[in-house]
Amino acid sequence: IANHHEKEKGNESWKIIEDKIEYIHAQEEEIGPLVFRIIFHLILQQLSTRRVHNSSYEETHLHE
C-alpha cells in the first residue's frame, strides 16, 4: 500500500506536466510549430535538470 502511495505522489508532478503539454498542444496552432518545439524542449530540459539536482543533493547530503 505504501508503494502505491509513493507512485501516486510521483504521478502528481507528471499530471502537472501532462496538463502543461496538453495546454501547449492546444496553443500549437496559434503559436506555430517552431515556438511549440522550443517551449516543449524547455519543459523537458527543466524536468531533467530538476531530477539531476535532486539526486546529486541526496548524494552530497548522505556523505556528510
N, CA, C, O and CB atoms as a CASP TS submission, in Angstrom:
PFRMAT TS
TARGET T0000
AUTHOR 0000-0000-0000
METHOD Language model
MODEL 1
PARENT N/A
ATOM      1  N   ILE     1       0.852  -1.211   0.000  1.00  0.00           N
ATOM      2  CA  ILE     1       0.000   0.000   0.000  1.00  0.00           C
ATOM      3  C   ILE     1       0.881   1.252   0.000  1.00  0.00           C
ATOM      4  O   ILE     1       0.579   2.235  -0.676  1.00  0.00           O
ATOM      5  CB  ILE     1      -0.960   0.011   1.244  1.00  0.00           C
ATOM      6  N   ALA     2       1.974   1.200   0.768  1.00  0.00           N
ATOM      7  CA  ALA     2       2.882   2.354   0.828  1.00  0.00           C
ATOM      8  C   ALA     2       3.494   2.633  -0.548  1.00  0.00           C
ATOM      9  O   ALA     2       3.610   3.785  -0.967  1.00  0.00           O
ATOM     10  CB  ALA     2       4.001   2.109   1.869  1.00  0.00           C
ATOM     11  N   ASN     3       3.881   1.562  -1.238  1.00  0.00           N
ATOM     12  CA  ASN     3       4.449   1.718  -2.579  1.00  0.00           C
ATOM     13  C   ASN     3       3.470   2.388  -3.519  1.00  0.00           C
ATOM     14  O   ASN     3       3.841   3.259  -4.306  1.00  0.00           O
ATOM     15  CB  ASN     3       4.864   0.369  -3.143  1.00  0.00           C
ATOM     16  N   HIS     4       2.222   1.976  -3.430  1.00  0.00           N
ATOM     17  CA  HIS     4       1.185   2.566  -4.284  1.00  0.00           C
ATOM     18  C   HIS     4       1.081   4.058  -4.001  1.00  0.00           C
ATOM     19  O   HIS     4       0.927   4.860  -4.922  1.00  0.00           O
ATOM     20  CB  HIS     4      -0.188   1.872  -4.056  1.00  0.00           C
ATOM     21  N   HIS     5       1.165   4.429  -2.731  1.00  0.00           N
ATOM     22  CA  HIS     5       1.065   5.845  -2.362  1.00  0.00           C
ATOM     23  C   HIS     5       2.242   6.634  -2.934  1.00  0.00           C
ATOM     24  O   HIS     5       2.065   7.745  -3.433  1.00  0.00           O
ATOM     25  CB  HIS     5       1.015   6.003  -0.824  1.00  0.00           C
ATOM     26  N   GLU     6       3.434   6.062  -2.860  1.00  0.00           N
ATOM     27  CA  GLU     6       4.613   6.723  -3.429  1.00  0.00           C
ATOM     28  C   GLU     6       4.416   6.965  -4.919  1.00  0.00           C
ATOM     29  O   GLU     6       4.733   8.038  -5.432  1.00  0.00           O
ATOM     30  CB  GLU     6       5.883   5.880  -3.188  1.00  0.00           C
ATOM     31  N   LYS     7       3.887   5.951  -5.611  1.00  0.00           N
ATOM     32  CA  LYS     7       3.634   6.094  -7.043  1.00  0.00           C
ATOM     33  C   LYS     7       2.668   7.240  -7.287  1.00  0.00           C
ATOM     34  O   LYS     7       2.866   8.044  -8.198  1.00  0.00           O
ATOM     35  CB  LYS     7       3.077   4.787  -7.636  1.00  0.00           C
ATOM     36  N   GLU     8       1.623   7.316  -6.472  1.00  0.00           N
ATOM     37  CA  GLU     8       0.635   8.387  -6.630  1.00  0.00           C
ATOM     38  C   GLU     8       1.324   9.750  -6.505  1.00  0.00           C
ATOM     39  O   GLU     8       1.069  10.653  -7.301  1.00  0.00           O
ATOM     40  CB  GLU     8      -0.503   8.249  -5.572  1.00  0.00           C
ATOM     41  N   LYS     9       2.187   9.889  -5.512  1.00  0.00           N
ATOM     42  CA  LYS     9       2.908  11.158  -5.318  1.00  0.00           C
ATOM     43  C   LYS     9       3.749  11.495  -6.546  1.00  0.00           C
ATOM     44  O   LYS     9       3.772  12.641  -6.995  1.00  0.00           O
ATOM     45  CB  LYS     9       3.807  11.085  -4.065  1.00  0.00           C
ATOM     46  N   GLY    10       4.435  10.499  -7.081  1.00  0.00           N
ATOM     47  CA  GLY    10       5.248  10.713  -8.271  1.00  0.00           C
ATOM     48  C   GLY    10       4.400  11.102  -9.466  1.00  0.00           C
ATOM     49  O   GLY    10       4.809  11.910 -10.300  1.00  0.00           O
ATOM     50  N   ASN    11       3.211  10.517  -9.537  1.00  0.00           N
ATOM     51  CA  ASN    11       2.335  10.793 -10.673  1.00  0.00           C
ATOM     52  C   ASN    11       1.763  12.201 -10.623  1.00  0.00           C
ATOM     53  O   ASN    11       1.397  12.759 -11.658  1.00  0.00           O
ATOM     54  CB  ASN    11       1.206   9.783 -10.719  1.00  0.00           C
ATOM     55  N   GLU    12       1.682  12.780  -9.433  1.00  0.00           N
ATOM     56  CA  GLU    12       1.134  14.136  -9.309  1.00  0.00           C
ATOM     57  C   GLU    12       1.931  15.122 -10.156  1.00  0.00           C
ATOM     58  O   GLU    12       1.353  15.918 -10.896  1.00  0.00           O
ATOM     59  CB  GLU    12       1.132  14.585  -7.835  1.00  0.00           C
ATOM     60  N   SER    13       3.250  15.071 -10.048  1.00  0.00           N
ATOM     61  CA  SER    13       4.073  16.003 -10.822  1.00  0.00           C
ATOM     62  C   SER    13       3.939  15.719 -12.314  1.00  0.00           C
ATOM     63  O   SER    13       3.944  16.641 -13.130  1.00  0.00           O
ATOM     64  CB  SER    13       5.552  15.909 -10.391  1.00  0.00           C
ATOM     65  N   TRP    14       3.818  14.436 -12.670  1.00  0.00           N
ATOM     66  CA  TRP    14       3.628  14.105 -14.084  1.00  0.00           C
ATOM     67  C   TRP    14       2.294  14.619 -14.587  1.00  0.00           C
ATOM     68  O   TRP    14       2.168  15.026 -15.742  1.00  0.00           O
ATOM     69  CB  TRP    14       3.720  12.594 -14.301  1.00  0.00           C
ATOM     70  N   LYS    15       1.279  14.598 -13.694  1.00  0.00           N
ATOM     71  CA  LYS    15      -0.040  15.114 -14.080  1.00  0.00           C
ATOM     72  C   LYS    15       0.075  16.594 -14.428  1.00  0.00           C
ATOM     73  O   LYS    15      -0.505  17.049 -15.413  1.00  0.00           O
ATOM     74  CB  LYS    15      -1.079  14.901 -12.938  1.00  0.00           C
ATOM     75  N   ILE    16       0.818  17.340 -13.628  1.00  0.00           N
ATOM     76  CA  ILE    16       1.015  18.771 -13.890  1.00  0.00           C
ATOM     77  C   ILE    16       1.696  18.958 -15.242  1.00  0.00           C
ATOM     78  O   ILE    16       1.300  19.815 -16.032  1.00  0.00           O
ATOM     79  CB  ILE    16       1.858  19.432 -12.760  1.00  0.00           C
ATOM     80  N   ILE    17       2.719  18.154 -15.502  1.00  0.00           N
ATOM     81  CA  ILE    17       3.448  18.247 -16.764  1.00  0.00           C
ATOM     82  C   ILE    17       2.527  17.919 -17.934  1.00  0.00           C
ATOM     83  O   ILE    17       2.529  18.612 -18.951  1.00  0.00           O
ATOM     84  CB  ILE    17       4.664  17.304 -16.759  1.00  0.00           C
ATOM     85  N   GLU    18       1.738  16.852 -17.779  1.00  0.00           N
ATOM     86  CA  GLU    18       0.811  16.465 -18.844  1.00  0.00           C
ATOM     87  C   GLU    18      -0.181  17.585 -19.120  1.00  0.00           C
ATOM     88  O   GLU    18      -0.505  17.865 -20.274  1.00  0.00           O
ATOM     89  CB  GLU    18       0.063  15.174 -18.472  1.00  0.00           C
ATOM     90  N   ASP    19      -0.662  18.224 -18.057  1.00  0.00           N
ATOM     91  CA  ASP    19      -1.587  19.347 -18.232  1.00  0.00           C
ATOM     92  C   ASP    19      -0.913  20.466 -19.020  1.00  0.00           C
ATOM     93  O   ASP    19      -1.519  21.053 -19.916  1.00  0.00           O
ATOM     94  CB  ASP    19      -2.075  19.872 -16.861  1.00  0.00           C
ATOM     95  N   LYS    20       0.340  20.760 -18.683  1.00  0.00           N
ATOM     96  CA  LYS    20       1.092  21.800 -19.396  1.00  0.00           C
ATOM     97  C   LYS    20       1.218  21.442 -20.871  1.00  0.00           C
ATOM     98  O   LYS    20       0.984  22.274 -21.749  1.00  0.00           O
ATOM     99  CB  LYS    20       2.494  21.990 -18.771  1.00  0.00           C
ATOM    100  N   ILE    21       1.590  20.191 -21.129  1.00  0.00           N
ATOM    101  CA  ILE    21       1.785  19.742 -22.510  1.00  0.00           C
ATOM    102  C   ILE    21       0.473  19.821 -23.273  1.00  0.00           C
ATOM    103  O   ILE    21       0.448  20.259 -24.423  1.00  0.00           O
ATOM    104  CB  ILE    21       2.342  18.300 -22.547  1.00  0.00           C
ATOM    105  N   GLU    22      -0.630  19.396 -22.635  1.00  0.00           N
ATOM    106  CA  GLU    22      -1.942  19.471 -23.286  1.00  0.00           C
ATOM    107  C   GLU    22      -2.278  20.917 -23.615  1.00  0.00           C
ATOM    108  O   GLU    22      -2.777  21.217 -24.699  1.00  0.00           O
ATOM    109  CB  GLU    22      -3.040  18.855 -22.388  1.00  0.00           C
ATOM    110  N   TYR    23      -2.001  21.809 -22.674  1.00  0.00           N
ATOM    111  CA  TYR    23      -2.280  23.230 -22.889  1.00  0.00           C
ATOM    112  C   TYR    23      -1.470  23.755 -24.074  1.00  0.00           C
ATOM    113  O   TYR    23      -1.993  24.477 -24.923  1.00  0.00           O
ATOM    114  CB  TYR    23      -1.961  24.048 -21.615  1.00  0.00           C
ATOM    115  N   ILE    24      -0.198  23.387 -24.121  1.00  0.00           N
ATOM    116  CA  ILE    24       0.669  23.842 -25.211  1.00  0.00           C
ATOM    117  C   ILE    24       0.185  23.269 -26.541  1.00  0.00           C
ATOM    118  O   ILE    24       0.189  23.960 -27.560  1.00  0.00           O
ATOM    119  CB  ILE    24       2.140  23.430 -24.950  1.00  0.00           C
ATOM    120  N   HIS    25      -0.234  21.999 -26.526  1.00  0.00           N
ATOM    121  CA  HIS    25      -0.776  21.394 -27.746  1.00  0.00           C
ATOM    122  C   HIS    25      -1.958  22.207 -28.255  1.00  0.00           C
ATOM    123  O   HIS    25      -2.111  22.412 -29.459  1.00  0.00           O
ATOM    124  CB  HIS    25      -1.203  19.930 -27.491  1.00  0.00           C
ATOM    125  N   ALA    26      -2.789  22.666 -27.331  1.00  0.00           N
ATOM    126  CA  ALA    26      -3.953  23.468 -27.712  1.00  0.00           C
ATOM    127  C   ALA    26      -3.508  24.789 -28.340  1.00  0.00           C
ATOM    128  O   ALA    26      -4.165  25.308 -29.243  1.00  0.00           O
ATOM    129  CB  ALA    26      -4.854  23.733 -26.484  1.00  0.00           C
ATOM    130  N   GLN    27      -2.386  25.328 -27.854  1.00  0.00           N
ATOM    131  CA  GLN    27      -1.880  26.608 -28.360  1.00  0.00           C
ATOM    132  C   GLN    27      -1.074  26.446 -29.647  1.00  0.00           C
ATOM    133  O   GLN    27      -0.829  27.416 -30.365  1.00  0.00           O
ATOM    134  CB  GLN    27      -1.020  27.280 -27.302  1.00  0.00           C
ATOM    135  N   GLU    28      -0.668  25.212 -29.927  1.00  0.00           N
ATOM    136  CA  GLU    28       0.304  24.962 -31.010  1.00  0.00           C
ATOM    137  C   GLU    28      -0.104  25.614 -32.326  1.00  0.00           C
ATOM    138  O   GLU    28       0.728  26.225 -32.996  1.00  0.00           O
ATOM    139  CB  GLU    28       0.473  23.465 -31.225  1.00  0.00           C
ATOM    140  N   GLU    29      -1.368  25.493 -32.701  1.00  0.00           N
ATOM    141  CA  GLU    29      -1.796  26.032 -33.992  1.00  0.00           C
ATOM    142  C   GLU    29      -1.677  27.548 -34.034  1.00  0.00           C
ATOM    143  O   GLU    29      -1.410  28.131 -35.085  1.00  0.00           O
ATOM    144  CB  GLU    29      -3.231  25.619 -34.288  1.00  0.00           C
ATOM    145  N   GLU    30      -1.877  28.184 -32.879  1.00  0.00           N
ATOM    146  CA  GLU    30      -1.796  29.648 -32.844  1.00  0.00           C
ATOM    147  C   GLU    30      -0.354  30.136 -32.817  1.00  0.00           C
ATOM    148  O   GLU    30      -0.005  31.089 -33.514  1.00  0.00           O
ATOM    149  CB  GLU    30      -2.541  30.186 -31.631  1.00  0.00           C
ATOM    150  N   ILE    31       0.486  29.484 -32.013  1.00  0.00           N
ATOM    151  CA  ILE    31       1.864  29.969 -31.846  1.00  0.00           C
ATOM    152  C   ILE    31       2.800  29.452 -32.934  1.00  0.00           C
ATOM    153  O   ILE    31       3.864  30.028 -33.160  1.00  0.00           O
ATOM    154  CB  ILE    31       2.397  29.559 -30.484  1.00  0.00           C
ATOM    155  N   GLY    32       2.412  28.369 -33.610  1.00  0.00           N
ATOM    156  CA  GLY    32       3.262  27.826 -34.663  1.00  0.00           C
ATOM    157  C   GLY    32       4.168  26.719 -34.160  1.00  0.00           C
ATOM    158  O   GLY    32       4.535  26.700 -32.985  1.00  0.00           O
ATOM    159  N   PRO    33       4.535  25.790 -35.047  1.00  0.00           N
ATOM    160  CA  PRO    33       5.299  24.610 -34.651  1.00  0.00           C
ATOM    161  C   PRO    33       6.694  24.911 -34.111  1.00  0.00           C
ATOM    162  O   PRO    33       7.184  24.195 -33.238  1.00  0.00           O
ATOM    163  CB  PRO    33       5.420  23.697 -35.812  1.00  0.00           C
ATOM    164  N   LEU    34       7.338  25.959 -34.618  1.00  0.00           N
ATOM    165  CA  LEU    34       8.701  26.257 -34.163  1.00  0.00           C
ATOM    166  C   LEU    34       8.701  26.691 -32.699  1.00  0.00           C
ATOM    167  O   LEU    34       9.470  26.177 -31.886  1.00  0.00           O
ATOM    168  CB  LEU    34       9.335  27.354 -35.040  1.00  0.00           C
ATOM    169  N   VAL    35       7.827  27.645 -32.378  1.00  0.00           N
ATOM    170  CA  VAL    35       7.721  28.116 -30.992  1.00  0.00           C
ATOM    171  C   VAL    35       7.301  26.961 -30.095  1.00  0.00           C
ATOM    172  O   VAL    35       7.807  26.811 -28.982  1.00  0.00           O
ATOM    173  CB  VAL    35       6.708  29.291 -30.877  1.00  0.00           C
ATOM    174  N   PHE    36       6.374  26.146 -30.584  1.00  0.00           N
ATOM    175  CA  PHE    36       5.917  24.979 -29.828  1.00  0.00           C
ATOM    176  C   PHE    36       7.082  24.070 -29.467  1.00  0.00           C
ATOM    177  O   PHE    36       7.200  23.616 -28.329  1.00  0.00           O
ATOM    178  CB  PHE    36       4.872  24.197 -30.629  1.00  0.00           C
ATOM    179  N   ARG    37       7.944  23.808 -30.449  1.00  0.00           N
ATOM    180  CA  ARG    37       9.081  22.916 -30.220  1.00  0.00           C
ATOM    181  C   ARG    37      10.028  23.502 -29.177  1.00  0.00           C
ATOM    182  O   ARG    37      10.558  22.775 -28.337  1.00  0.00           O
ATOM    183  CB  ARG    37       9.836  22.659 -31.534  1.00  0.00           C
ATOM    184  N   ILE    38      10.238  24.814 -29.231  1.00  0.00           N
ATOM    185  CA  ILE    38      11.130  25.480 -28.274  1.00  0.00           C
ATOM    186  C   ILE    38      10.576  25.350 -26.857  1.00  0.00           C
ATOM    187  O   ILE    38      11.301  24.988 -25.930  1.00  0.00           O
ATOM    188  CB  ILE    38      11.314  26.975 -28.643  1.00  0.00           C
ATOM    189  N   ILE    39       9.291  25.646 -26.698  1.00  0.00           N
ATOM    190  CA  ILE    39       8.662  25.564 -25.375  1.00  0.00           C
ATOM    191  C   ILE    39       8.718  24.132 -24.857  1.00  0.00           C
ATOM    192  O   ILE    39       9.043  23.894 -23.694  1.00  0.00           O
ATOM    193  CB  ILE    39       7.195  26.057 -25.432  1.00  0.00           C
ATOM    194  N   PHE    40       8.398  23.185 -25.729  1.00  0.00           N
ATOM    195  CA  PHE    40       8.403  21.774 -25.347  1.00  0.00           C
ATOM    196  C   PHE    40       9.795  21.364 -24.876  1.00  0.00           C
ATOM    197  O   PHE    40       9.934  20.670 -23.869  1.00  0.00           O
ATOM    198  CB  PHE    40       7.949  20.884 -26.529  1.00  0.00           C
ATOM    199  N   HIS    41      10.821  21.793 -25.600  1.00  0.00           N
ATOM    200  CA  HIS    41      12.205  21.476 -25.260  1.00  0.00           C
ATOM    201  C   HIS    41      12.567  22.068 -23.894  1.00  0.00           C
ATOM    202  O   HIS    41      13.235  21.420 -23.088  1.00  0.00           O
ATOM    203  CB  HIS    41      13.165  22.005 -26.349  1.00  0.00           C
ATOM    204  N   LEU    42      12.121  23.304 -23.640  1.00  0.00           N
ATOM    205  CA  LEU    42      12.418  23.961 -22.372  1.00  0.00           C
ATOM    206  C   LEU    42      11.807  23.208 -21.203  1.00  0.00           C
ATOM    207  O   LEU    42      12.437  23.063 -20.155  1.00  0.00           O
ATOM    208  CB  LEU    42      11.912  25.396 -22.387  1.00  0.00           C
ATOM    209  N   ILE    43      10.581  22.729 -21.379  1.00  0.00           N
ATOM    210  CA  ILE    43       9.921  21.974 -20.308  1.00  0.00           C
ATOM    211  C   ILE    43      10.701  20.694 -20.017  1.00  0.00           C
ATOM    212  O   ILE    43      10.957  20.372 -18.857  1.00  0.00           O
ATOM    213  CB  ILE    43       8.454  21.638 -20.691  1.00  0.00           C
ATOM    214  N   LEU    44      11.075  19.972 -21.059  1.00  0.00           N
ATOM    215  CA  LEU    44      11.821  18.727 -20.868  1.00  0.00           C
ATOM    216  C   LEU    44      13.170  19.001 -20.209  1.00  0.00           C
ATOM    217  O   LEU    44      13.613  18.242 -19.347  1.00  0.00           O
ATOM    218  CB  LEU    44      12.024  18.008 -22.214  1.00  0.00           C
ATOM    219  N   GLN    45      13.816  20.084 -20.619  1.00  0.00           N
ATOM    220  CA  GLN    45      15.109  20.464 -20.038  1.00  0.00           C
ATOM    221  C   GLN    45      14.949  20.752 -18.545  1.00  0.00           C
ATOM    222  O   GLN    45      15.755  20.313 -17.725  1.00  0.00           O
ATOM    223  CB  GLN    45      15.696  21.703 -20.766  1.00  0.00           C
ATOM    224  N   GLN    46      13.898  21.495 -18.213  1.00  0.00           N
ATOM    225  CA  GLN    46      13.627  21.854 -16.828  1.00  0.00           C
ATOM    226  C   GLN    46      13.434  20.600 -15.986  1.00  0.00           C
ATOM    227  O   GLN    46      13.927  20.523 -14.861  1.00  0.00           O
ATOM    228  CB  GLN    46      12.388  22.757 -16.735  1.00  0.00           C
ATOM    229  N   LEU    47      12.724  19.625 -16.524  1.00  0.00           N
ATOM    230  CA  LEU    47      12.465  18.376 -15.815  1.00  0.00           C
ATOM    231  C   LEU    47      13.751  17.625 -15.542  1.00  0.00           C
ATOM    232  O   LEU    47      13.996  17.204 -14.411  1.00  0.00           O
ATOM    233  CB  LEU    47      11.513  17.500 -16.610  1.00  0.00           C
ATOM    234  N   SER    48      14.581  17.450 -16.570  1.00  0.00           N
ATOM    235  CA  SER    48      15.793  16.651 -16.415  1.00  0.00           C
ATOM    236  C   SER    48      16.767  17.322 -15.452  1.00  0.00           C
ATOM    237  O   SER    48      17.415  16.635 -14.662  1.00  0.00           O
ATOM    238  CB  SER    48      16.464  16.427 -17.775  1.00  0.00           C
ATOM    239  N   THR    49      16.882  18.652 -15.500  1.00  0.00           N
ATOM    240  CA  THR    49      17.812  19.334 -14.594  1.00  0.00           C
ATOM    241  C   THR    49      17.324  19.217 -13.157  1.00  0.00           C
ATOM    242  O   THR    49      18.133  19.066 -12.242  1.00  0.00           O
ATOM    243  CB  THR    49      17.970  20.820 -14.988  1.00  0.00           C
ATOM    244  N   ARG    50      16.013  19.286 -12.945  1.00  0.00           N
ATOM    245  CA  ARG    50      15.470  19.169 -11.594  1.00  0.00           C
ATOM    246  C   ARG    50      15.768  17.789 -11.037  1.00  0.00           C
ATOM    247  O   ARG    50      16.140  17.653  -9.871  1.00  0.00           O
ATOM    248  CB  ARG    50      13.952  19.438 -11.585  1.00  0.00           C
ATOM    249  N   ARG    51      15.604  16.758 -11.870  1.00  0.00           N
ATOM    250  CA  ARG    51      15.842  15.389 -11.426  1.00  0.00           C
ATOM    251  C   ARG    51      17.315  15.188 -11.086  1.00  0.00           C
ATOM    252  O   ARG    51      17.641  14.547 -10.087  1.00  0.00           O
ATOM    253  CB  ARG    51      15.398  14.386 -12.504  1.00  0.00           C
ATOM    254  N   VAL    52      18.204  15.732 -11.913  1.00  0.00           N
ATOM    255  CA  VAL    52      19.646  15.624 -11.668  1.00  0.00           C
ATOM    256  C   VAL    52      20.008  16.348 -10.377  1.00  0.00           C
ATOM    257  O   VAL    52      20.793  15.837  -9.579  1.00  0.00           O
ATOM    258  CB  VAL    52      20.455  16.205 -12.859  1.00  0.00           C
ATOM    259  N   HIS    53      19.447  17.522 -10.170  1.00  0.00           N
ATOM    260  CA  HIS    53      19.731  18.308  -8.972  1.00  0.00           C
ATOM    261  C   HIS    53      19.319  17.541  -7.726  1.00  0.00           C
ATOM    262  O   HIS    53      20.062  17.512  -6.745  1.00  0.00           O
ATOM    263  CB  HIS    53      19.009  19.662  -9.028  1.00  0.00           C
ATOM    264  N   ASN    54      18.149  16.922  -7.750  1.00  0.00           N
ATOM    265  CA  ASN    54      17.653  16.175  -6.601  1.00  0.00           C
ATOM    266  C   ASN    54      18.569  15.014  -6.251  1.00  0.00           C
ATOM    267  O   ASN    54      18.892  14.823  -5.079  1.00  0.00           O
ATOM    268  CB  ASN    54      16.251  15.665  -6.872  1.00  0.00           C
ATOM    269  N   SER    55      18.993  14.236  -7.234  1.00  0.00           N
ATOM    270  CA  SER    55      19.812  13.061  -6.965  1.00  0.00           C
ATOM    271  C   SER    55      21.195  13.473  -6.455  1.00  0.00           C
ATOM    272  O   SER    55      21.729  12.831  -5.550  1.00  0.00           O
ATOM    273  CB  SER    55      19.942  12.198  -8.230  1.00  0.00           C
ATOM    274  N   SER    56      21.779  14.526  -7.017  1.00  0.00           N
ATOM    275  CA  SER    56      23.101  14.961  -6.574  1.00  0.00           C
ATOM    276  C   SER    56      23.018  15.545  -5.165  1.00  0.00           C
ATOM    277  O   SER    56      23.957  15.404  -4.381  1.00  0.00           O
ATOM    278  CB  SER    56      23.691  16.000  -7.556  1.00  0.00           C
ATOM    279  N   TYR    57      21.913  16.192  -4.841  1.00  0.00           N
ATOM    280  CA  TYR    57      21.729  16.740  -3.497  1.00  0.00           C
ATOM    281  C   TYR    57      21.681  15.613  -2.483  1.00  0.00           C
ATOM    282  O   TYR    57      22.310  15.701  -1.429  1.00  0.00           O
ATOM    283  CB  TYR    57      20.443  17.589  -3.419  1.00  0.00           C
ATOM    284  N   GLU    58      20.941  14.551  -2.789  1.00  0.00           N
ATOM    285  CA  GLU    58      20.834  13.414  -1.881  1.00  0.00           C
ATOM    286  C   GLU    58      22.199  12.781  -1.649  1.00  0.00           C
ATOM    287  O   GLU    58      22.529  12.410  -0.522  1.00  0.00           O
ATOM    288  CB  GLU    58      19.855  12.373  -2.434  1.00  0.00           C
ATOM    289  N   GLU    59      22.991  12.655  -2.705  1.00  0.00           N
ATOM    290  CA  GLU    59      24.309  12.038  -2.580  1.00  0.00           C
ATOM    291  C   GLU    59      25.210  12.855  -1.666  1.00  0.00           C
ATOM    292  O   GLU    59      25.850  12.294  -0.777  1.00  0.00           O
ATOM    293  CB  GLU    59      24.959  11.882  -3.955  1.00  0.00           C
ATOM    294  N   THR    60      25.274  14.167  -1.864  1.00  0.00           N
ATOM    295  CA  THR    60      26.150  15.001  -1.044  1.00  0.00           C
ATOM    296  C   THR    60      25.652  15.020   0.396  1.00  0.00           C
ATOM    297  O   THR    60      26.454  15.073   1.328  1.00  0.00           O
ATOM    298  CB  THR    60      26.225  16.437  -1.609  1.00  0.00           C
ATOM    299  N   HIS    61      24.357  14.978   0.582  1.00  0.00           N
ATOM    300  CA  HIS    61      23.771  15.003   1.920  1.00  0.00           C
ATOM    301  C   HIS    61      24.124  13.728   2.686  1.00  0.00           C
ATOM    302  O   HIS    61      24.377  13.778   3.889  1.00  0.00           O
ATOM    303  CB  HIS    61      22.242  15.171   1.835  1.00  0.00           C
ATOM    304  N   LEU    62      24.141  12.596   2.000  1.00  0.00           N
ATOM    305  CA  LEU    62      24.425  11.318   2.643  1.00  0.00           C
ATOM    306  C   LEU    62      25.895  11.203   3.031  1.00  0.00           C
ATOM    307  O   LEU    62      26.214  10.561   4.032  1.00  0.00           O
ATOM    308  CB  LEU    62      24.038  10.168   1.723  1.00  0.00           C
ATOM    309  N   HIS    63      26.786  11.805   2.268  1.00  0.00           N
ATOM    310  CA  HIS    63      28.222  11.663   2.519  1.00  0.00           C
ATOM    311  C   HIS    63      28.689  12.476   3.719  1.00  0.00           C
ATOM    312  O   HIS    63      29.772  12.223   4.247  1.00  0.00           O
ATOM    313  CB  HIS    63      29.005  12.077   1.294  1.00  0.00           C
ATOM    314  N   GLU    64      27.901  13.438   4.154  1.00  0.00           N
ATOM    315  CA  GLU    64      28.329  14.284   5.282  1.00  0.00           C
ATOM    316  C   GLU    64      28.363  13.510   6.590  1.00  0.00           C
ATOM    317  O   GLU    64      28.700  14.073   7.631  1.00  0.00           O
ATOM    318  CB  GLU    64      27.400  15.485   5.426  1.00  0.00           C
TER
END
